[in-house]
Structures are given as structure tokens and as C-alpha cells.
Amino acid sequence: MQTLKNKVVLITGANRGIGKSLVKASLQKGASKIYATCRDLGKMPNFEDNRVITLELDITNEHQITKVVKQASDMQVLINNAGVLNPGTILDGEISTIKKDMDVNYYGTLNMMRAFASTLDQNSPSTLVNLTSIVAYSPLPSIAGYSASKAALLSATYSVRIELAKRGIMVHAVNPGAIDTDMNKGSDWDMPSPDSVAKTILDKVENEELDIIPEDIGLEMFNAWKENPKNLAKMFHKIYHEE
């Protein structure tokens, strides 16, 4: 059983959605310090708690990452939440947005893992949490670039879990289905709030669950995939073709 109490946490993409909620949930868990990062600090909310230290960070900018590594040398829990989602299919989507999804969601998170590995090592026992997605198991064609980037990230997360297994660093993969955030704006699905999902994620991290699906929509999709991978593909086929 882990605990986040008195831990030093770094959360990327902390200005909104699940990232903002993860900051609040970490405060409620008793974290001693939280580095809350985002690309534009002008968009960072006021958490009204002196345990929160805000830092500018674009995870595709290696210079900024190097700077934050120095600023957050006491970090014990790294939560890689920052990500982007661009609509588009493989055949008709803009190639520039497909590349952006991969640059941020995969390569950006890869940059963070590589840059902070020594910090996690020095401060072990420590924790690495990567926010992937249920579409890592089966792609949704309307967000094909995002799906591919999250599949790549899930694979990388499993690889680094093995790599770090004997160094006192626990690696978690979080695979949400749908959460009521800006990314899913306009959806008519009955989605849970980011605050409730953030609490569930951290509860499961503390319970040492390595693969976390924090809400019912994701669980339904995962269980369909687990029974037979074709089942989840069929679900997404129906969604895409509005059948």
C-alpha cells in the first residue's frame, strides 16, 4: 500500500480537465508539494494552496523540460497527464494534426520519462503515472491520430514498467474511457466529472493497481475488449458509422 501523503508530486497539463482535478485530489491526499505545470501559466487556475508551485512546461520543449527537472529535483510522483486530441481519420485527417497528437502524447511523454528517470531513481521509492486511453486497445477512427499516439504510449509504459521494476519505481497506466472535460465537449454520453475520476485514479495508485480504468464507460469498453478484442472494435464501428 502506497500513500501520497507527504509526497512531492509533479502533474503536467494541470491547468484544466483531469489535470486540474488531479492537483486538487493530490492536495486532498495530503501531498506536501505539487508542481503544477502547463504551457501557458496565464491559464493556470489559482488553487489557493501554498503547496502548489506552478511551472511553465511544454512537454515537447526539451529546454523547458531540462529547466523543470532542476526546479523539481525533489519530485517523487510524476503524473504525465498533458495531452492533445485532434479529430480526423487516417485517410482524411490533416497529417499535421496526426503528427501533433504523436509529438505531444507519445514523444512529449517519452521526453518526460527519460528526463525524470534519474530523479525518480534518486527519490525512490517513487511513482510514475501515465495517462493513456481506452482507445489504446482499439482505435476510434474519428480520432485516429490520438488513438495511435495513445497505443504507442501504452506500449512504452509497459516497456518502462519492466525497465524500472527493480529500481523502486512503480509504473501505472491509466486508461480512461470518457470523462466530462473539454476534450469530450458536445458529447451526449453520461460522463463522470473529472474530480471524481481523479480521486479514483489516486485511490488506485495508492492501492498499487498498475493498470487503472477509473470509470464505468472505460470499464465496459475494456471488458468487451478483454472478452474478445473484436468486441471493442465492433463497438467503435457502430459509433463511427452511427449504427
C-alpha positions, 0 to 999 in steps of 0.5 A, spaced: 500 500 500 502 506 497 500 513 500 501 520 497 501 523 503 507 527 504 509 526 497 512 531 492 508 530 486 509 533 479 502 533 474 503 536 467 497 539 463 494 541 470 491 547 468 484 544 466 480 537 465 483 531 469 489 535 470 486 540 474 482 535 478 488 531 479 492 537 483 486 538 487 485 530 489 493 530 490 492 536 495 486 532 498 491 526 499 495 530 503 501 531 498 506 536 501 508 539 494 505 539 487 508 542 481 503 544 477 505 545 470 502 547 463 504 551 457 501 557 458 501 559 466 496 565 464 491 559 464 493 556 470 487 556 475 489 559 482 488 553 487 489 557 493 494 552 496 501 554 498 503 547 496 502 548 489 508 551 485 506 552 478 511 551 472 511 553 465 512 546 461 511 544 454 512 537 454 515 537 447 520 543 449 526 539 451 529 546 454 523 547 458 523 540 460 531 540 462 529 547 466 523 543 470 527 537 472 532 542 476 526 546 479 523 539 481 529 535 483 525 533 489 519 530 485 517 523 487 510 522 483 510 524 476 503 524 473 504 525 465 497 527 464 498 533 458 495 531 452 492 533 445 486 530 441 485 532 434 479 529 430 480 526 423 481 519 420 487 516 417 485 517 410 482 524 411 485 527 417 490 533 416 497 529 417 499 535 421 494 534 426 496 526 426 503 528 427 501 533 433 497 528 437 504 523 436 509 529 438 505 531 444 502 524 447 507 519 445 514 523 444 512 529 449 511 523 454 517 519 452 521 526 453 518 526 460 520 519 462 527 519 460 528 526 463 525 524 470 528 517 470 534 519 474 530 523 479 525 518 480 531 513 481 534 518 486 527 519 490 525 512 490 521 509 492 517 513 487 511 513 482 510 514 475 503 515 472 501 515 465 495 517 462 493 513 456 486 511 453 481 506 452 482 507 445 489 504 446 486 497 445 482 499 439 482 505 435 476 510 434 477 512 427 474 519 428 480 520 432 485 516 429 491 520 430 490 520 438 488 513 438 495 511 435 499 516 439 495 513 445 497 505 443 504 507 442 504 510 449 501 504 452 506 500 449 512 504 452 509 504 459 509 497 459 516 497 456 518 502 462 514 498 467 519 492 466 525 497 465 524 500 472 521 494 476 527 493 480 529 500 481 523 502 486 519 505 481 512 503 480 509 504 473 501 505 472 497 506 466 491 509 466 486 508 461 480 512 461 474 511 457 470 518 457 470 523 462 466 530 462 472 535 460 473 539 454 476 534 450 469 530 450 465 537 449 458 536 445 458 529 447 451 526 449 454 520 453 453 520 461 460 522 463 463 522 470 466 529 472 473 529 472 474 530 480 471 524 481 475 520 476 481 523 479 480 521 486 479 514 483 485 514 479 489 516 486 485 511 490 488 506 485 495 508 485 495 508 492 492 501 492 498 499 487 493 497 481 498 498 475 493 498 470 487 503 472 480 504 468 477 509 473 470 509 470 464 505 468 464 507 460 472 505 460 470 499 464 465 496 459 469 498 453 475 494 456 471 488 458 468 487 451 475 488 449 478 483 454 472 478 452 474 478 445 478 484 442 473 484 436 468 486 441 471 493 442 472 494 435 465 492 433 463 497 438 467 503 435 464 501 428 457 502 430 459 509 433 463 511 427 458 509 422 452 511 427 449 504 427 
